[in-house]
Amino acid sequence: MAKVYVFLADGFEDVEALIPVDVLRRGGVDVITVSTTEFPLVESAHGVNIEADIQFEQGDYSDADLLMLPGGMPGASNLFAHEGVRQALKAHFEAGKKISAICAAPAVVLAPLGILDGRKATCYPGFESELKNAQYTGDLVTVDGNIITAEGPAAAFPYAYELLTQLVNKETSDQIAEGMRFKHLMV
């Protein structure tokens, strides 16, 4: 079973975190939400308090198949400010493992760490100037090797289904998308 850690910082975008968590869990992925604050409760950008499964210090991120970053502001900035998150992302990247980020997180977290250097990536419009060493695609979802990026809140479902495809398989992703009535929206 694939394992994913989702890093949550105060100010994260609700749907960018919770839609992928929901879709991945429906697809049989072991998803662990991680508070990067000093408390288990993390406040979203829209004032929703989410109790994370673990606090950052409790995790061993070396066993992850994917590290995932929701966007939102100041959530993405708060993720970048967390030394442990930066170190976990660097180690994961150096090991050639999958990393995903949506909205502001590709530009605010991954780009400054050099993770997007020479890669195709997308992010929330207005942040693309921060992708200095990456090729901005402007797509809803962009996959470049082991790095998956997405544009923003409206991309949360396509992003989640792409992550499920990457971690499990396309058949499972398509079945979950159909069961959640996503497929008929795309006709």
Secondary structure as UniProt FT lines:
FT   STRAND          3..8
FT   TURN            10..11
FT   HELIX           14..26
FT   TURN            27..28
FT   STRAND          30..35
FT   STRAND          41..44
FT   TURN            45..46
FT   STRAND          49..51
FT   STRAND          54..55
FT   HELIX           56..58
FT   HELIX           61..63
FT   STRAND          66..69
FT   TURN            73..74
FT   HELIX           75..81
FT   HELIX           83..94
FT   TURN            95..96
FT   STRAND          98..102
FT   TURN            103..104
FT   HELIX           106..110
FT   HELIX           111..113
FT   TURN            114..118
FT   STRAND          120..121
FT   TURN            125..126
FT   HELIX           128..130
FT   TURN            132..133
FT   STRAND          135..136
FT   STRAND          141..144
FT   TURN            145..146
FT   STRAND          147..150
FT   HELIX           153..155
FT   HELIX           156..167
FT   HELIX           170..179
FT   TURN            180..181
FT   HELIX           183..186
//
